[in-house]
Amino acid sequence: MKFSSKLLLWTIIVMAIALGISGFYFVNYVFETSLAREAGQALDENSILSFAFETAALNVPAKYDVLQDHTVEQIAANLETGGQNTSRMLRLSDEGKNILYASDGFETDEELLKQTDALTKTYRTIFLNGHYYIQTGSRVNALDRVLYLETLRDVSEVFNERELGFKVYQRVTILMLILGTVIMYLISSFLTKPIRLLTRATKRMAAGDYDYRARVVSDDELGHLTLDFNHMAEALEENINKLEDEIQAREDFVGAFAHELKTPLTAIIGYADMLRSRKLDEEKSFLSANYIYTEGKRLETMSIRLLDIMVSRHGQVQFQEIQAESLFLYLKDMFQNNDSMEFEYSYDRAMVWAESSMIITVLINLLDNACKASDPGSIIEVKGKEEPKGYRFTVSDHGIGIPEQELQKITKAFYMVDKSRSRSRNGAGLGLSLCTEILSLHGSSLEIESTLGEGTSISFVLPHREQEEG
């Protein structure tokens, strides 16, 4: 059952119970008040009749010392027919509570008569011949006799009013329940609208529509819940997009890796088969062996760099303070035999917080890429500068440059701007990807500035120790 239906059903149940109980007590209160008023009037009428009987008895001629029974009957008959209330009913009994006179229809039992004494006036409500009556009883002293007077007062109208009140209230209750059902249906629909919108949003998202958002229609708790849901959906969409990008990147990585493996292996297998299957002269044998060696070295370089990427992602890095100068001295020794390029070094002496072998790997990759992008004899500048936020390393060349649309892609694995040029120089497109991974562990990143045809400048900043630890 829907929440709105539950809300509507329970509201109607509570309304029905509340209206029923309140109506019952209200009608009964009116009834009991009316019945008590009628009982009071019946007792007053009994007192008046008692006084009238005693007065009539005193006016009887003193022929007898004791009031005779036939005189009692005559006085009772006069009291029954006298006055404005022609429907008056009464009954008189003697000292032994034997009935002397009773109006027509006064057919009740003598239970009330037995309870009546000199000190107590009694009354009760009875049902007789299809009518409701209030029966009263009192003791009357007439001359030397003790008599008992009982009256009946018709109160059927009070009971009829109660029955009518229940019927009217029942109709009113039904009408109010119908009207309340309509109103509560509208209210419940309005209150549960945010829930329905959230349900619709979850179904759309479950179907793959991750950019769908629930509409905010209120400023209460449900409205805040909708806002939180939308924030959650945005975070979920962002994570899903990241996962999709990672999956696509892995697929591209696997495809590129397979392609990069296939190219050198094809060359190695082809030249090895040539050496194996036929006799070649010394020059062709040397060229074939050189191709096999060159492509083998490219495979070795690619495998080493892939291993470095995996180690940088999952390995434990041991940071320490090292002299920046030692890094530049290592690079000088590393590239001193490279006569095809001219290297210019300038740096500030300072301490840096890093893992030295990894930073050396980054610098070697940057220098290697600069050499591949430059023509022989070009100048490659290697700089180090102390800055407030850390120590900046910069490698600049004056080579072919990188197109602006390629700048965001060159740090991806196996991505090469000029594939033919990179492969001719044993490039596999893994250098900058490895640099990105290593610098991420150091809390840094590559900053690339390049102009097509003029050259490229790549730099990164190693934060100071307190910034890194903070």
Order of alpha helices (4+ residues) and beta strands (2+ residues): alpha-alpha-beta-beta-alpha-beta-beta-beta-alpha-alpha-alpha-alpha-beta-alpha-beta-beta-alpha-beta-beta-alpha-alpha-beta-beta-alpha
